C-alpha cells in the first residue's frame, strides 16, 4: 500500500457522488446529436454522466458532439458479393464552459466493428443495428472517461 501512495495514483471518483469529478460530470448538458447514432450516443452519455436535469438549468458545461457513422462493405466473395462489413463510429466533441464560453476539452473518440453479411437480409440488418448500439455505448464510455480525466486535471489545477 505504501508503494501505491508513493507512485501518485489517485482514485478518479474520490468522494463518490459528492466528489469533484462526479459533481462536474453531473453538471454537463449534452447537446442534441443528429440521427439514430446521435440519439443512441446522447442517451448513453446522459446515463453515464448522471445528469439529474437534462434541461440544462443547472449545467456548468455543455458537451457538443458531431458524429461520423460509416458502413463499408469489404471482403468480396468469389461471386462478387460482399462477405463482410465494417461499421465505424467517430465522434468529435467539445466540452464548453458555459460561464466563460471557453472550450475546456476538444477531442475525438471512435470505435469500429466487423459484421458478417449472411444470406438473410434481416439478420444482416439486425447485426448492423446491434453493432451501432454497441459502438454508441463504447464511444460514450470513451467520451465520459476522457471528460472525467479532464475535469480531474482541471480541478487539481484550481484548489
BELLIN-V591563 format. One line per field, one symbol per residue. psi: psi as a letter, one per 20 degrees, with the letter a starting at -180 (. if undefined). A space follows every 10 residues. Layout:
# BELLIN-V591563
psi = ???
This chain:
# BELLIN-V591563
psi = hhhhhhijpq pglpjcijrg gggghikppo qqpqrggggg ggghggghik ohniijhkqh qpopppqooq oqqamprhkk qpiqqpppoq ppqpopohgi jqohporqqr qrqqpporho hghggghghg gggghggggg ggggghgggg hgghhhhn.
